[in-house]
Amino acid sequence: MNYIEEYYSGYDEDGRLLSRHGQVEYLTTMKYVHEVLNAIDGADNDKRILEVGAGTGRYCITLAQEGYRVDAVELTTHNLGILRSKLSQLTASDSQENFQENFRGSLTAIQGNALDLSVYEDGTFDVTLLLGPMYHLYTDADRYKALSEAVRVTKPGGYICVAYCMNESVMLQEAFIRGGIKDYLKRNMISSDFHCISQPEDLFVMMRMEDIYKLTADLPVTRLRTVATDGATNYMRPIVDAMDDETFDYYMQYHLCTCERQDLIGASNHSLDILQKNATQDLRPTDSYAKSRQQIDSHTTNTPTLSSERLTLRKFRLSDAEAMYRNYASDERVTKFLVWTPYTDIAPVREYLSGVIRDYSAKPIHYWAIEYEHEVIGSISTIDMNTRRHSCEIGYCLGYDYWNKGIMSEALSMIIKYLFEEGGMHRIAAKHDVENPASGKVMRKCNMTYEGRLCDHYCRHDGSYSDALVYSIIKA
């Protein structure tokens, strides 16, 4: 499940930032973004801004209207659609002359991931904004990767502004004020020192200042300041939302006078870390940091090679593109019950594998190529791994010419054995389209037990919906 896409598809981000309490965060962030922009020499329309995690465009559209050259990268299809719709509405509602007058800069919006900004050259932007990605990156390795990419694409001497969700605000508001502490402890969502432990289904990652300092310690940046962008606002949200204009103006004056106080930042819901890139562009981490990264989630970050008499399960290589395309990725019979359509050309397959290969070193991933008689004939991977509950789901696909040969059940058995014995898993699940009973046969052959039916769970690539049948196996 893509928890982030699902969450933002039903969330009114514009409404939050336009509310009184949301305006505190927005106005504070824009104040400091303008400060770094004003520190850069040159005309506004020569200054380039990259916003990674642009959401529905609240920041990037405003900055483009002010005259800056803005590039926006957004992960979720839903938010990107809203952003592009806003641009279309702006274009349609004005004459060309008025549009150019009211929209003095430029804005290009693409779909992308904070972990891979390879579409941009080193040192492209004067200011890079990460005002959302760090909320949803669940390992130090991913957070470091995203921040490294932001630093890489920023010009030497340029600025990086990074937003975080802060730990103590959640502990105070959710655990104590709203009374969730016992439940969170029971569910192992809080550590012994009261640090929130987040998994993808929890959506948001909570940071402490020491976490932020550690993250930037080995990057070629200088910290200029860290700001509490909403301070005490969310502790008194109904009061702030009910303020008249004059009172709210006084509240903003108070907030801006205190938002840089370091003794208050940890209890803010959101913070903004303002960094300046050093003259050097050497992004290589020190040996000590590299070693610490290798130790993070060590049992979930590798895709080890596994072998049986017939099969080798290993990491994909770029040279596998031709076999992948020929044996299964272009075959409608294979993709019939999957969410992706068959490839019609080998070039996108190569591009896809390039991303997979990058992901092996950038994020926790178990994604094996199934090699049979020196040929890649399918894939098998873990999905939604939850290290707190020691559970995961497995997904797989196999070339049509290799069906009914016991190959898929053999590969699945190898992965189950590995995840139980070396991967720290307690429960492993899998599910299949109700109209694909052969996949259920594979699961039963691997001693998985039928658990139930999820109605209209799948949306196939042809737009039709289908039920899913769920199986699992528990470690003995």
JOKAGI-V53217 format. One record per residue. N is the residue number from 1. RES is the residue in one letter. OMEGA is omega in radians with two decimals (NA if undefined). BURIAL is I if it has 16 or more other C-alpha atoms within 10 Angstrom, else O. Layout:
BEGIN
N&RES&OMEGA&BURIAL, N&RES&OMEGA&BURIAL
END
This chain:
BEGIN
1&M&3.05&O, 2&N&-3.03&O, 3&Y&-3.10&O, 4&I&3.12&I, 5&E&-3.13&O, 6&E&-3.11&O, 7&Y&-3.06&O, 8&Y&3.06&I, 9&S&-3.14&O, 10&G&-3.05&O, 11&Y&-3.13&O, 12&D&-3.11&O, 13&E&3.11&I, 14&D&-3.14&O, 15&G&3.12&O, 16&R&-3.07&O, 17&L&3.11&I, 18&L&3.07&O, 19&S&3.10&O, 20&R&-3.08&I, 21&H&3.10&I, 22&G&3.11&I, 23&Q&3.12&I, 24&V&3.12&I, 25&E&-3.09&I, 26&Y&-3.10&I, 27&L&3.12&I, 28&T&3.12&I, 29&T&-3.12&I, 30&M&3.10&O, 31&K&-3.07&O, 32&Y&3.01&I, 33&V&3.11&I, 34&H&3.12&O, 35&E&-3.13&O, 36&V&3.09&I, 37&L&3.13&I, 38&N&3.12&O, 39&A&-3.11&O, 40&I&3.13&O, 41&D&3.06&O, 42&G&3.13&O, 43&A&-3.11&O, 44&D&-3.08&I, 45&N&3.01&O, 46&D&-3.09&O, 47&K&-3.08&I, 48&R&-3.14&I, 49&I&2.97&I, 50&L&3.01&I, 51&E&3.12&I, 52&V&-2.99&I, 53&G&-2.98&I, 54&A&3.12&I, 55&G&-3.12&I, 56&T&2.98&I, 57&G&-3.07&I, 58&R&-3.13&I, 59&Y&-2.99&I, 60&C&3.12&I, 61&I&3.11&I, 62&T&-3.12&I, 63&L&3.08&I, 64&A&3.09&I, 65&Q&3.14&I, 66&E&3.05&I, 67&G&-3.11&I, 68&Y&3.07&I, 69&R&-2.97&I, 70&V&2.92&I, 71&D&-3.11&I, 72&A&3.08&I, 73&V&-3.14&I, 74&E&-3.10&I, 75&L&-2.95&I, 76&T&3.13&I, 77&T&-3.11&I, 78&H&-3.11&I, 79&N&3.13&I, 80&L&3.10&I, 81&G&3.11&I, 82&I&3.14&O, 83&L&-3.12&I, 84&R&3.09&I, 85&S&3.09&O, 86&K&3.12&I, 87&L&3.12&I, 88&S&3.14&O, 89&Q&3.10&O, 90&L&-3.13&O, 91&T&-3.06&O, 92&A&-3.01&O, 93&S&-3.09&O, 94&D&2.91&O, 95&S&-3.13&O, 96&Q&-3.13&O, 97&E&3.14&O, 98&N&3.13&O, 99&F&-3.13&O, 100&Q&3.13&O, 101&E&-3.08&O, 102&N&-3.10&O, 103&F&-2.91&I, 104&R&3.12&I, 105&G&3.11&I, 106&S&-3.13&I, 107&L&3.04&I, 108&T&-3.09&O, 109&A&3.11&I, 110&I&3.03&O, 111&Q&-3.11&I, 112&G&-3.02&I, 113&N&3.14&I, 114&A&-3.11&I, 115&L&-3.10&I, 116&D&3.09&I, 117&L&-3.05&I, 118&S&3.07&O, 119&V&-3.14&O, 120&Y&3.12&O, 121&E&3.04&O, 122&D&3.00&I, 123&G&-3.08&I, 124&T&-2.91&I, 125&F&3.05&I, 126&D&-3.13&I, 127&V&3.07&I, 128&T&-3.11&I, 129&L&2.96&I, 130&L&-3.02&I, 131&L&-3.13&I, 132&G&-3.05&I, 133&P&-3.08&I, 134&M&3.09&I, 135&Y&-2.94&I, 136&H&3.08&I, 137&L&-2.83&I, 138&Y&3.08&I, 139&T&3.06&I, 140&D&-3.13&I, 141&A&3.12&I, 142&D&3.14&I, 143&R&3.11&I, 144&Y&3.14&I, 145&K&-3.13&I, 146&A&3.14&I, 147&L&3.09&I, 148&S&3.12&I, 149&E&3.12&I, 150&A&3.12&I, 151&V&-3.10&I, 152&R&-3.05&I, 153&V&3.12&I, 154&T&3.12&I, 155&K&2.98&I, 156&P&-3.05&I, 157&G&3.11&I, 158&G&-2.98&I, 159&Y&3.06&I, 160&I&3.12&I, 161&C&-3.00&I, 162&V&3.13&I, 163&A&3.10&I, 164&Y&2.91&I, 165&C&-2.99&I, 166&M&-2.98&I, 167&N&-2.97&I, 168&E&3.10&I, 169&S&3.12&I, 170&V&3.11&I, 171&M&-3.08&I, 172&L&-3.04&I, 173&Q&-3.04&I, 174&E&-3.05&O, 175&A&-3.04&I, 176&F&-3.12&O, 177&I&-3.14&O, 178&R&2.95&O, 179&G&-3.09&O, 180&G&-2.96&O, 181&I&-3.08&I, 182&K&3.13&O, 183&D&-3.12&O, 184&Y&3.10&I, 185&L&3.13&O, 186&K&-3.11&O, 187&R&3.11&O, 188&N&3.13&O, 189&M&-3.14&I, 190&I&-3.14&I, 191&S&-3.12&O, 192&S&3.08&O, 193&D&3.03&O, 194&F&3.00&O, 195&H&3.13&I, 196&C&3.09&I, 197&I&-3.01&I, 198&S&2.99&I, 199&Q&-3.09&I, 200&P&-3.13&I, 201&E&3.07&O, 202&D&3.03&O, 203&L&-2.98&O, 204&F&3.11&I, 205&V&-3.09&I, 206&M&-3.06&I, 207&M&2.90&I, 208&R&-3.09&I, 209&M&3.13&I, 210&E&3.06&O, 211&D&-3.13&O, 212&I&3.13&O, 213&Y&3.14&O, 214&K&-3.08&O, 215&L&-3.07&I, 216&T&-2.97&I, 217&A&-3.04&O, 218&D&3.08&I, 219&L&-3.11&I, 220&P&-3.12&I, 221&V&3.02&I, 222&T&3.12&I, 223&R&3.12&O, 224&L&3.08&O, 225&R&2.99&O, 226&T&-2.96&I, 227&V&2.99&I, 228&A&-2.97&I, 229&T&3.04&I, 230&D&3.00&I, 231&G&-3.10&I, 232&A&-2.96&I, 233&T&-3.03&I, 234&N&3.02&I, 235&Y&-3.09&I, 236&M&-3.05&O, 237&R&-3.13&O, 238&P&-3.14&O, 239&I&3.14&O, 240&V&-3.12&I, 241&D&-3.11&I, 242&A&-3.09&O, 243&M&2.98&O, 244&D&-3.03&O, 245&D&-3.08&O, 246&E&3.13&O, 247&T&3.12&O, 248&F&3.10&I, 249&D&3.08&O, 250&Y&3.14&O, 251&Y&3.11&I, 252&M&3.10&I, 253&Q&3.10&O, 254&Y&-3.10&O, 255&H&-3.11&I, 256&L&3.08&I, 257&C&-3.03&O, 258&T&-2.97&I, 259&C&3.10&I, 260&E&3.11&I, 261&R&-3.04&O, 262&Q&3.13&O, 263&D&3.14&O, 264&L&-2.98&O, 265&I&-3.07&I, 266&G&-3.10&I, 267&A&3.06&I, 268&S&3.05&I, 269&N&-3.14&I, 270&H&3.04&I, 271&S&3.08&I, 272&L&3.13&I, 273&D&-3.05&I, 274&I&-3.04&I, 275&L&3.01&I, 276&Q&-3.13&I, 277&K&3.12&I, 278&N&3.14&I, 279&A&3.12&O, 280&T&3.06&O, 281&Q&-3.14&I, 282&D&-3.08&O, 283&L&-3.13&O, 284&R&3.13&O, 285&P&3.07&I, 286&T&-3.13&O, 287&D&-3.10&O, 288&S&3.14&O, 289&Y&3.10&O, 290&A&3.13&O, 291&K&-3.13&O, 292&S&3.10&O, 293&R&3.13&I, 294&Q&-3.11&O, 295&Q&-3.10&O, 296&I&3.10&O, 297&D&-3.01&O, 298&S&-3.11&O, 299&H&3.12&I, 300&T&-2.99&I, 301&T&-3.06&I, 302&N&2.96&I, 303&T&-3.05&I, 304&P&3.06&O, 305&T&3.13&O, 306&L&-3.06&I, 307&S&2.96&O, 308&S&-3.12&O, 309&E&-3.10&O, 310&R&-2.93&O, 311&L&2.90&I, 312&T&3.06&I, 313&L&-3.01&I, 314&R&3.04&I, 315&K&3.04&I, 316&F&3.02&I, 317&R&3.12&O, 318&L&3.13&O, 319&S&3.12&O, 320&D&-3.01&I, 321&A&-3.09&I, 322&E&3.14&I, 323&A&3.12&I, 324&M&-3.14&I, 325&Y&-3.06&I, 326&R&-2.97&O, 327&N&-3.12&I, 328&Y&-3.00&I, 329&A&3.14&I, 330&S&-2.99&I, 331&D&3.13&I, 332&E&3.13&O, 333&R&3.13&O, 334&V&-3.03&I, 335&T&-3.07&I, 336&K&-3.08&I, 337&F&-3.14&I, 338&L&-3.11&I, 339&V&-3.13&O, 340&W&-3.11&O, 341&T&3.11&I, 342&P&3.03&I, 343&Y&3.12&I, 344&T&-3.14&O, 345&D&-3.08&O, 346&I&-3.08&I, 347&A&3.10&O, 348&P&3.09&O, 349&V&3.10&I, 350&R&3.13&I, 351&E&3.12&O, 352&Y&-3.13&O, 353&L&3.08&I, 354&S&3.09&O, 355&G&3.11&O, 356&V&-3.11&I, 357&I&3.06&O, 358&R&-3.09&O, 359&D&3.14&I, 360&Y&-3.11&I, 361&S&-3.02&O, 362&A&-3.04&I, 363&K&3.05&I, 364&P&-3.06&I, 365&I&2.95&I, 366&H&-3.08&I, 367&Y&-3.03&I, 368&W&2.86&I, 369&A&3.06&I, 370&I&-3.11&I, 371&E&-3.13&I, 372&Y&-3.10&I, 373&E&3.06&O, 374&H&-3.12&O, 375&E&3.06&I, 376&V&-3.04&I, 377&I&-3.13&I, 378&G&-3.13&I, 379&S&3.06&I, 380&I&-3.03&I, 381&S&2.99&I, 382&T&-3.14&I, 383&I&3.05&I, 384&D&3.10&O, 385&M&-3.12&I, 386&N&-3.07&I, 387&T&3.11&I, 388&R&-3.14&O, 389&R&3.13&O, 390&H&-3.12&O, 391&S&3.09&I, 392&C&3.04&I, 393&E&3.13&I, 394&I&3.03&I, 395&G&-3.09&O, 396&Y&2.96&I, 397&C&-3.02&I, 398&L&3.11&I, 399&G&-3.04&I, 400&Y&-3.09&I, 401&D&-3.07&O, 402&Y&3.08&O, 403&W&3.06&O, 404&N&3.07&O, 405&K&-3.12&O, 406&G&-3.07&O, 407&I&-3.07&I, 408&M&3.11&I, 409&S&3.09&I, 410&E&3.12&I, 411&A&-3.14&I, 412&L&3.10&I, 413&S&3.12&I, 414&M&-3.12&I, 415&I&3.11&I, 416&I&3.13&I, 417&K&3.14&O, 418&Y&-3.07&O, 419&L&3.09&I, 420&F&-3.01&I, 421&E&-3.05&O, 422&E&-3.07&O, 423&G&3.08&I, 424&G&-3.11&I, 425&M&3.05&I, 426&H&3.13&I, 427&R&3.11&I, 428&I&-3.11&I, 429&A&3.00&I, 430&A&3.10&I, 431&K&-3.12&I, 432&H&3.08&I, 433&D&-3.10&I, 434&V&3.13&I, 435&E&3.11&O, 436&N&-3.05&O, 437&P&3.13&O, 438&A&3.11&O, 439&S&3.08&I, 440&G&3.09&I, 441&K&3.08&O, 442&V&-3.11&I, 443&M&3.14&I, 444&R&3.10&I, 445&K&3.13&O, 446&C&3.06&I, 447&N&3.05&O, 448&M&-3.05&I, 449&T&3.11&I, 450&Y&-3.11&I, 451&E&-3.09&O, 452&G&-3.03&O, 453&R&3.07&I, 454&L&-3.06&O, 455&C&3.12&O, 456&D&-3.07&O, 457&H&-3.09&O, 458&Y&2.90&I, 459&C&-3.08&O, 460&R&-3.08&I, 461&H&3.06&O, 462&D&3.10&O, 463&G&3.13&O, 464&S&3.12&O, 465&Y&3.12&O, 466&S&3.12&I, 467&D&3.06&I, 468&A&3.03&I, 469&L&-2.99&I, 470&V&3.06&I, 471&Y&3.06&I, 472&S&3.02&I, 473&I&-3.12&I, 474&I&3.12&O, 475&K&-3.11&O, 476&A&NA&O
END
